[in-house]
């Protein structure tokens, strides 16, 4: 699983650069959060029902770091990770991937 997580982290890290530039140019937090969800969180979640059960704690930690870095880019690095999660109304990566997995198990893929 290491290779997949490395590729996801690399792809998302490049996209965080876009968030930095948007914030530097005065784009509001709300718009930057939409960019985060569309361009970064979606990459992390793509295919998650397949790979989520195979992630170890280190892999999950790497994905959480990506989210933390992205959200702190939007809201400011002086805030704690739990504070930016609350402000953005976003859950931790692991909780979000669990929810997606459960939803697919209950609803099925049609």
N, C-alpha and C positions, 0 to 999 in steps of 0.2 A: 504494500500500500504506500510505501514511502515515495515512490516515483510519482504516483498520482497526486499526492498531497504537495510534493515539491512543485509540480507543474501548476497546480491551482494557486499556491502561494506566490509563485513567480508572476503569473498572469494578473493576479489581483494586486500585487505590489506595484506593477506598472500602472494600473488604473488609479491607484491612490494618488499618483502624481497629478492626474487630472483634477481630483478633488482639491489638492493643494492650490493649484492654479485658479480654480473657480473661487475658492475662499479668498485668495489674495486679490482677486479682481472684484470682490464685493458681492458675490452671489450669495443670496440669503441661505441660512442653514437648511430651511425646508426644501429648497431646490437641490441643494447638495445631498440631502438625505435621499431624495428621489434618485439621484445619480448613483449613490451608493447601492441602493436596492436593485437598480436595474443593471449596473455594470460590475458590481463586486459580489454582493450577496447571491445574485443569481448564478454566478460562476461557481460559488461554493456549493450551492444547493443542487446544481445540475447533476443528475445521475446519483444523487445521494442514497436512494433506496438500495442501490447496488453496493456502494462502497461504505456507507455509514456503519453497518454492523461489523466491518473488518477494521475499523480505525482503533488504534491503541491510544493511550492517554497522551503520548508525545505528539501524535498526529493531530489529535483534537486540540491540543494546546497551540500548535502552530496555526491552525485555522482560527482559533480565538484571538491570537495575536494580530492576525490580519484584520479581523473585525474591530478589535480595539484600536489599532492604528488608524483605520479608516474613520471610525466614529470620532476619535479624538481630533482628527484632522478637520472634521466638520464642526465640532463643538468646542474644541480647545483642549490642549494637552494638560491644563491644570486640573481638569475634572478627572475623577476616578472612573474606571471602566464601568462599575455598577451605576454610577451617576449618568454616564452617557447612554447606557442601555435604557435606563428609566426615562430619560429625556426624549430619546428617539422612539420609545415604545417598541423596542426590539428585544427579542430574547437571545440568550446565549446560543451559539452555533449548535451545540449538542442538543439543547432543548428543541430548537427549530427542526433539526434533522430527525429527531425522534417523532415530532408531530407529523412531519411529512410521511415518515415510514408508517406510522399508525393509520394515518388517513388512507394511504394506499391499501393497507391490509383490510380496513373496514369497508371502504368504498369499492376497492378493486380497480383495475385498469381496463377501461373500455374505450 
